[in-house]
Amino acid sequence: MLHVADPAERENLATFLSRAVRLDPAAVIRLRRRGERFVSGWVATGFEALAVRTVVAELGVDDVTVGADLVLAGLGTGSPIDLGYSMDSAWRGALPPADGFVHVDDVPARTLVELAERGAQLAKEHGSQHGPPASLLDQTVLTVSADDTEVRVPMRVVFALTAMDFIPHSGDKAEARRIPPTEIVRVRATATWLRIDARYGSVARRRSGSIPLLPN
């Protein structure tokens, strides 16, 4: 069972899942307890990066993967959601650690949206029916550093962040001119993972490359 009692938190999770299902109608969500009061929901984005949103909720098990559409439909009822049979085998990658991330730097959110806009234009010019070329997705578009840590952010992470609409904006669409100049995103990292935290969620990716097909 999953119970999200607070209507605002139900709306937050529903918005997150709506975006995930828009990217992939067959999306699954991996639900994991985080302490006694929180549940984190993880989804794949299609950009070899993971997206996560954490809400105040109760989960009957420690860790389970189910259909995103099932949870989305259940959130509309306001009642506890029967998650049915798990789909754990549908989750193909490891999750990043819950702890151990260090704060590397803060970046203006509009900078990432500008990068996504430029990337989308290049993808339109050089992409194919299979989507943007891998060379564009893997290109480092932002480098941040602190002390002895240097983190390179590839375009695919920027695309994942904007595709999930994690940055607040006015109007219907995230455009750089609609992002408040004071809005920031936070870049964090471990030795092996990169994570970008925005107001409405986070995106994570292994720093060494694509998500490995290993159990967590």
N, C-alpha and C positions, 0 to 999 in steps of 0.2 A: 504493500500500500504506500501511496504518496499522498500526504495531506499538506496542502498549502492554505492555511487558514486565512491569512491576511489578503483581502481583495487586491491591494496594491501589488503585493508580491506575486499573486496569481497573474495579474496583468503583465508584470515584468517578465515572468517566465513564458507566458503565452506569446509576447512580442518576440522574444528570443527564438522560440520554436517556430513561429511563423516565418521568420527570416531563414532559418535552417531548412524548413520544408520548401521554401521558395527556391533555394539553391539546389535541393535534392528532394523530390517528393517522397523518396524511399528512405529518408534520413532516419538514423537511430540516435537515441540520446543515452549517454552513459551517466547514470545518477549515482552520486557517491556522497555518503555522509561526511560532513566536515564539522567536527565537534558535536555538541549536543543539540544545537539549535539550527544548524545550517545544512543545506544540501547544494552541492555543485552539480550543474548539468553540463556535460561535455558533448560537443558535436564536431564532426568533420566538416570542413568548409569547401572541399574540392580544390583547394590551393596547396595541399600538403601542409596544412596548418590546422590547429585545433582552436575552437572557440569555446569559451566557458562563461556561464553566468551563475552566480551564487545567490540563493534566496533563503529566507527564513522558512523552514519547512520540516516536516517529519517524514522519515523514510523507514519502512519496516525492515530493510536489510542494509548491510553496509555498502554494497556495490552491486548495481544491476544495469543491464542494457536492455532497452525496450524501444518500440517504434515511437518516433517523435510525434507522429500523427495521433497515436493513441493518447499520449499525455496531453497534447494540445486540445483534443476533444474533451478530455476529462476536466481540464481546467475551467471550461465554460460552465460546469455544473456547480462548482463551489463545494462539492462533496469530496471525501477521500477517494482517490483514484485507485482502482484495482488494476495493477500493472500486468496481471495475467502471467503468461509464460515468458521467461527471460529470453533474450536474444543475444546472450553474451558472445556467442561465436561470430556474430555479425560485427563485433568491434575488433578491428584488425591491428590497432597500434597501442603502444604504451602511453600512459599519461605522464606528464611532468610531475616532479615531486611537489608535495603540498608546501614544503618549506625549503629554505636554503637559497632563495632568490635574493640577490643584492640589487639595490637601486643604483642604476648606472647614470641616468640623466633624464630630464624632462624635456619634451619637445612640443612646440606649439601644434595643437591638433590640426590647424588649418594647413600646416606644412605637409602633413601626411595626406590630407585630402587633395592638395595641389599635386602631390606625387601621383596619387591615384588617377587624377584627371589626365595628367600627361601620359601615364601608362595606358589608360583606356584609349587615348587617341593613337598611341603607337600600336596597340593591339588591333585597332580597327584598320590601320594601314598595313600591318605586317602579319596579322593573324590569319587563321584558316577556319574551316568549318569545325575544327577540333578545338578552337579557342586560341588564346594568346600563345605565341611560340615560347618554348621552354627557356630560350636564351633571355627573353624579356622577364619572365617570371623569376628566374634565378639571379638576375642582375641586382647587385647591391645598390640601393638608392639612398641609403642613409647610414652613416657611421657615427656612433656615439662612444664616448670613452670616459672613464673615471679611474684614477689611480692606475693600476696595472691591467685594467679590464677594458678591452675594445670589443664592441658589439657591432656587427654588420647586419643591417636589416634588408632582406631581399624584397623585391617588388611583390612576390606572392603573399608575404605577410601583410603588406599595406593593402593589397586587394582584399584579403580576407577580412581585415578590420573594417574596411568601408562597405564590403558586401553585407556584413552583419549589422551595419548601421549603428556601431557602438559609440559614435561621436555625436553629441547633441548639436542640433542645428535648427534654424528657422526654415519654414517652408517645407515642401514635400520631399525635397532631395538634398542630400549633403553636397553643398558646393562651397568652395573655399571662402567665397565672399560672405557666406551665411554663418560661418563659424566665428564665435567671439574670439578676439585676439588673446584673451586671457585663458581660454580653454586649453588645457595641456593633456598630453598622454605621457605615461611614465614607462620608461624602458627599464626592465629588470632582466637579470640573467643569472644562471648557474654556470658551471663549467661546461655543461652540455645543452642547456636549453635557453632560448630567448623567449621573453614574454613582454607583450605590450598591453598595459592596463589603460583602458579608456573609461569614461564615466559609466557606460552601460554594459561593459563586459571586457573580457580579455582575449587575446589571441596568443597562442604559444606554438613554437616550432623548435625542433632540434637544431642547434647551431651547426652541427656537422652535416646536415642534409635532411633528406626526407624521413618521415616517421617510419621506424623499423617495424616489421611485421612480427612483433614479439609480444607475449603476454606481459602484463604489468606485474 
